[in-house]
Amino acid sequence: MVRYIQPKDRPTEINVRSATGDGSTTGFTVTQNSTVNKVLVELNGVTQKPTTDYTISGTTLTFGTAPAASDVIVIRELPI
């Protein structure tokens, strides 16, 4: 988790999750009430396009295509 201070001195938290692809798994857990507008996803350092490369429903982020084995996945849930 990363903390940033806003101008009003209120802490804002960004949940950062990381995972590694296995070539078959497409679903990854996110926090309840996350939406594609509140999440940044990177695959091997390349930002993924919401609704094109991944979707979110409930607490599951689903890739359209399973990340390959050893692909590095970073999910940042923004507090917006």
C-alpha positions as CSV (number, residue, x, y, z in Angstrom):
1,M,0.0,0.0,0.0
2,V,1.3,3.4,-0.9
3,R,0.2,6.6,0.9
4,Y,0.1,10.1,-0.6
5,I,-0.8,13.3,1.1
6,Q,-3.4,15.5,-0.5
7,P,-3.4,19.3,-0.2
8,K,-5.8,19.1,2.7
9,D,-3.3,16.8,4.6
10,R,-5.7,13.9,4.3
11,P,-4.0,10.6,3.6
12,T,-5.1,8.8,0.5
13,E,-4.3,5.1,0.1
14,I,-3.6,3.3,-3.2
15,N,-3.9,-0.5,-2.8
16,V,-1.2,-2.1,-4.9
17,R,-1.5,-5.8,-5.7
18,S,0.9,-7.9,-7.7
19,A,0.7,-11.3,-9.2
20,T,2.4,-13.5,-11.8
21,G,0.7,-14.9,-14.8
22,D,0.5,-18.7,-15.3
23,G,-0.9,-18.9,-18.8
24,S,-4.4,-20.0,-17.8
25,T,-5.7,-17.8,-14.9
26,T,-7.8,-14.8,-16.1
27,G,-9.4,-13.7,-12.8
28,F,-7.7,-11.7,-10.0
29,T,-9.1,-10.3,-6.8
30,V,-9.8,-6.6,-6.3
31,T,-11.5,-4.6,-3.5
32,Q,-15.3,-4.5,-3.4
33,N,-16.7,-1.5,-5.3
34,S,-13.7,-1.3,-7.6
35,T,-14.5,-0.3,-11.2
36,V,-12.4,0.0,-14.4
37,N,-12.4,3.7,-13.8
38,K,-10.7,3.3,-10.4
39,V,-8.1,0.7,-11.3
40,L,-4.8,0.9,-13.2
41,V,-3.5,-2.4,-14.5
42,E,0.0,-3.1,-15.9
43,L,1.2,-6.3,-17.6
44,N,5.0,-6.4,-17.7
45,G,5.1,-2.6,-17.3
46,V,2.6,-1.9,-20.1
47,T,-0.6,-0.2,-19.0
48,Q,-3.7,-2.2,-20.0
49,K,-6.8,-0.6,-21.5
50,P,-10.0,-0.9,-19.4
51,T,-12.9,-2.8,-20.9
52,T,-10.6,-3.9,-23.8
53,D,-7.9,-5.8,-22.0
54,Y,-9.8,-6.3,-18.7
55,T,-13.1,-5.9,-17.0
56,I,-14.2,-5.8,-13.3
57,S,-17.3,-7.4,-11.8
58,G,-17.7,-7.5,-8.0
59,T,-14.4,-8.3,-6.6
60,T,-12.9,-10.0,-9.7
61,L,-10.7,-8.3,-12.3
62,T,-10.8,-10.5,-15.5
63,F,-8.4,-10.3,-18.3
64,G,-9.7,-11.0,-21.8
65,T,-6.7,-13.3,-22.4
66,A,-4.8,-15.1,-19.6
67,P,-1.5,-13.5,-18.9
68,A,1.4,-15.7,-20.0
69,A,3.4,-17.7,-17.5
70,S,5.8,-15.4,-15.7
71,D,4.1,-12.2,-16.9
72,V,4.2,-9.6,-14.1
73,I,0.8,-8.1,-13.2
74,V,0.4,-5.0,-11.1
75,I,-3.0,-3.8,-10.1
76,R,-3.4,-0.3,-8.5
77,E,-6.7,0.5,-6.9
78,L,-7.1,4.3,-6.8
79,P,-9.2,6.1,-4.1
80,I,-11.3,8.1,-6.5
